[in-house]
Amino acid sequence: MKFVFFANTDWYLYNFRLATALRLKADGHEVVMLSPPGPFGARFAASGLRWITLSMDRASLGPVREARTLFALISALRRERPDLLHNFTLKCAIYGALAARVVRVPAVVNAVAGMGYVFTSNRTKARVLRPLVSWLLRLSLDRPRSLLILQNPDDATAFAAARLVPADRVRVIRSSGVDVRRFTPVASDSPVHGRLRVLLAARLLWEKGVQEYVDAAALLRREGRSVEFLLAGTPDPGNPRSVEEAQVKRWGREGLVRCLGHVEDMPALLREVEVMVLPSYYREGVPRSLIEAAACGLAIITTDRPGCREVVTHHGVDGLHVAVRDARALADRIAQLDDDRVLLARLGARARQRALSEFDEQLVIQRTVDVYRELLRPAPSATRPTVRPMP
């Protein structure tokens, strides 16, 4: 049986979906990775996976360019003839589902992590695009042998309320999972002493709370606290709400935060800090940085917002909640952990327990494979496409 995984970056497929592809390959299936060109795609060959490229600009709105992208995708699917197409991110879900309808791909899974810029921003561009994107979603998701995977119940409720997809075609799988054997806590039974080190790791979008994080660092420095603030991630030119590179460099020169850029070895970085901060008011799916931090036994400070609340479920139990857009409240939460190292250790231990029970990559992969099996069961009617069942 052949699967095609389609995403808007090779980086996403390599970092978030490689393990699922390798599980399918181990089960005897063929998996093809499909994305725009990028530096990570060449790595698939080392894992025995084929990668094909598609010219696509995720920020483009030009009708001619977008039509070319859709036709190129249709051509690629005609050549590959997959049994199942799995689309990741909103734009790929729309284009992939439409192309699959033309090519008559037997089964389609669409995975959308968070509501994204179009549905969450109040900027004019987003408001103008929202009705068109909603119409395209209804058109592309309305087919019998397709399912939509969302990462949190809030998004499932929102999609159903907006009538973007029938509720019975939605499956909630919390996150893309984390390798809990690679992301592990520092071996120590004693509370952390010395200078507290905190980290924000994310795409550098304003809605991730980056400004509030830097402002909290400035507040605590003025108050004489010796807390080290690290910032990992790079600007995202494909998103209109990206922080500019020049601004990141200014923060670094001012010494408010230590800017690390893209970090290849996240487990090593997470073992060097005690707290993960994500004061996000972005409509998250389930933030990868939070589940990686939880697996490493870090104390987590985040907002009580969709996606984030899937990781920190109860304030003071498995992490701390902070109000959105409130640098003073964020500074106070960090100071609380700086003063109470017993609480710091307890929150980290509970976060690790939650990662093991809810976000283990192997659990997430199995839940995803179960969705594939649900779709690939023999069709009950001869009028529907015939698909080979998964073993």
N, C-alpha and C positions, 0 to 999 in steps of 0.2 A: 504494500500500500504506500502511496506517495502523499507526503504532506509538503505544503509550501508555507513558510513563515514570512510575512510581509510587514516591514516596518519602515519608518521614515529615516532611520539612521542605522548603519551597520553597528555603531556603538551600542545601541539599544539591544539589538539581537544578540550581540556577543556577551554583553554584561548581564542581561536579564533572561534570555531564552535559550542560551546554549545548553544548559543542563536538561531542559525539556527535550530539545532536539536529540541530545545524546541518549536519553532514555528511550525515545522512539527508535533510534538507530539500533540500540542494544536489543530491542524487541523485534528486530528484523525489518523495519520499515525504512523507506527512503525519505530523507528530509532535505529540502532545498531552501536556502536562505535567500531572500529577495529584499534588496534595499538600494538606495542611492549609493554611489561610490563613496568610499571612505577608508581611513587607515586601518580599521579593525577587520574588514572583510577578508583580507588575506589570511587571517588567523584560522578561519574555519577549515581550511584544507588540512591543517595539522590534526584536526579532530575527525577527519574523514567526511566532512560535509561539503556539499557543493554550494557555491555562492554565485548568484547572478545579479547584475546591477541594472538599475532603472533610473533614468534621468528624472529627478523630481526635486522641486523646491517647495519645502513645506510652508514657506511664507508667501508663496506666489498667489496672486489673484487674477493674473492675466488669462483670459478665456482661451486664447490660442495655445499658450503654453500648457494650460491645464488639460485641454483636449488632447494634445500630443502625449501628455503623461498617461492619460486614461487609455488611449489607443495602444501605447507601448505596453501597458500592463495587460491589456486584452491579448496582445500578441504573445507576451511571455507565458500567460496561462494557457493559451492554445498550444504552445510548444510543449509545455510541461505536463498538461492534463492531470492535475492532482486529484486525488480522491477527497482531500479536505484542504481548504485554504484558511489559515489563521491570520487575521489582520490585527495589527497593534496600532494604537493611537487613533484619534478621531478621524483625521483626514484619510488615513489608510483604510479605516473601516468603511468609509463612504465609497472610496474609489475601488477598493478590493471587492466589496459586495456588489457594486454595479458591474464590474468586469466579470465577476463570477456568474452573474445572471446571464450575461451575453454568451459566455463560454459554456454555460451549463455545468459548472463545477458542482458535483453532487452535494457537498456539505461545506458550510462556511461558519467559522467562529470569529466573532468580532470582539476584541478586548479593548476597552477604553478605561484608562486610569485617570479618574478625575474628570470634572466637567470642562476644564480648560478655559483658555482666554475668551473664546467667543461667548460662552455662557456665563462667565463670572465677572467680566469687565463691564464697566458702565461707559467706557470710551465710545465715541461716535462710531468708529470702525466696527467695534464688536456688536453694537446695537443694530447696525445696518446688516451685518452678516448673519445675525441670529435667526431670523425667519427663513433665510435661504438654507442655512445649515440644517435647521430643524426639518424642513421639507425634504432635503436630501437624505437625512437620516431615516425618516419614515419610509421613503421610497426604497432605500437600499436595505434596510433591516427587515422589511416585510416580505419574507419568503419562508416557506414551510421548513426546509432543512437548514435552519440557521439558529444560532444561539448567541446571545450577547453576554460576555463576562464583564462584570463590574467588580470593583475592589471594596466597596463598602455599601451598607444598606441605605445610607443617605442618598447616594447616587441612584440606586435602584428605585427608590421612592420618587426621586426627581424625574427620572426617565419615564416612569409609568405615569406620573401626574401630567407631564407634558405630552403624553401620548406619542412618544417617539418610538416605542416598541411595546408590544403586548407583555404584560407582567409575566406570563407563563413562559416567555422566551428568554428570561433573564436568569443568570446564575451568578451568585456572589462568591468570589474566591478572594480572600483577603491577601492582597499583595502578590508579587511574583516570587516570594519566598527568599530565604537566606540560608546559606550553607553554614549550619550551626557547628560544623566540625572545623570550618576554616575561621569563622568569626567566633572567637572564644574569649572569656574574661582572663585578665591577668590573675595568675594563681597567687592568692593572698587571702588570709582570713582576718587580717587586721585592718582597721580603718585607715584611709589615706591621710597622710600628713603632708605638710609642706604647701607650696603654692598650688592653688586650684587651677586646673586647666580646662577650659571649655571650648567647644567646637561647634560651628555651624557648617554643615556640609550639604550643598545643594546647588542646583542651577541658580545663577545669580540673577534672580528676578526680584523686583521690589516687593511683590506680594508674598515672597517667602519670609518677609520680615527682616531683610538684610539691614535696612536703615535703622530699625529698632535695636538690632543686635549691636551695631556700631555705636549708637547713642547710649546704650546700656554700658558699654565699655568705657565711654567717656565719663559717664556719671560715676561709676565705681572708681575710676582713676582719680577724679577730683576729690572723692571721699577718702582717698589714701589706701584703698584696698589693692593688694598685690594679686590680681587675678589675670591669668594669661588668656587672651581671646584669640582663637585661630579661626580662619575662614578658608574653607576648601571648596573649590568649584571655579567655574569660569563663566563669563557672560554668555548669553544665548542669543546670538544675532538674529536667529529666526523668530524670536518672540518680541513683540513691540514693547514689552515691559521689562526688557533686560536692563540690568545695570551696565553702564558704559565702562569700558576697560580703563579709561582715564580716571574715573572716580575710584575704582578699586586701587589703582596705583597711588592716588592721593591718600587714601586711608592707610595704606602701607607706609608711606613716607611720614605720616603724622604719628605713627606708632600706636594707633588705637587698637589695631588688630594685626596679626601676622598672616599675610595673604599667601596661601600655599599653591593656588592655581589648581590644575587638575592633579589628582593624586591617584596613582596607579595601584599602590598597595594600601588599600583602606584598612585591612585588619591590623597592619603595623601601626598606622596612625591612631586608630581607635584604642590601641593598648597604651598609648602615650597620654590620653586625656581621661578625665573623670566624668565629664558632663557633656551631653549632646543637647544643643539648643536649636529649636526650629519654631520661631514665633510666627508661623505661617497664617496668612488669611487667603491664600490661594486655595482653589477648590481641588484639594489633593485626592488621589486614589487612596493609596497607603504609602507614605513616603519611604523610599528605600533606605534613606539615611537613618530613619528612626528604628527600623527593624534590625539593621546592622548594628546600631548602637545597643539595642536591647540584647541582641545575641552576645555582645561583648560585655554585658553587665554594667553598662553606664547608666547613671541617673539621667533621666530625660526631662527636659522642660519644653512644653509645646502648648499649642492652643487647643481649646475644646471645640474643634472644628471638624467637619467631615474628613475622614481619612486619618487625621492626627489622633482623634479620639479612639480609633481602633487599636492604637498602640498604648496610649496612656488612657486607660479606661476609668480609673478612679484617682482623683487628685489626692496625693499623699500616700497612695498605696503602691502603684507601679510607675509613678512619675509625678510631675507637677504640671498643673495647667496654669497658663498665664493669659491675661486679657490681650486681645488683638490691638495692634498699633499703640502699645503702651510701654515705652522704654523704661519708665520708672518702675512699673510693676515687674518687668523682666529683670532689671537690676536687683530688685528686692528678692526675687526668687533665687538668683545666683548667689546673692549674699547669704541667704538662708542656708544654702548647701555649703557655702564656705565656712559658716559658723558651726554647722551641725554635721560632722563627718560620719556619725552613726546613721543619721537619716540618709546621707549620701550612699553609704554602703547598702542599707536596707532596700532603697529604691532600685539600685543596680541589680541586686539579687532577684528581686521580684520581676524586673524587666527581663532578665535572662530566663526565668521560668516561663514567662508568657511567650517569649520567642520559641522556646522548645515546644510548647503545646499548640501554638497557633501559626507560627511563621516558618517552621522548618521547611526548607526547600523541597524535601522529599514528599512531605504532606501536600504541598501546593501542586507539585508535579502530578501526583496521583489524582488529585481532584480535577486537574486539567485533563488528564487522560480519560477520566470518567466522563467528562463532557464530550470528548471525541467519540467514545464508545456509544454514548447516548444518541449522537447524531448518525453514526455509521451503522446502526442496527438496520437490518433489511427493511426496505420500504414496505408498508402494509398494502400498498396499491400498485398495480402494474403501471399506472399512469405516471408514477414518480420515478426519478432516476434510480437505477440500480447501483448499489454500492457494496463493496466487499466488507463483511464485518471484521472488526478488529478481533484478534485472538483474546 
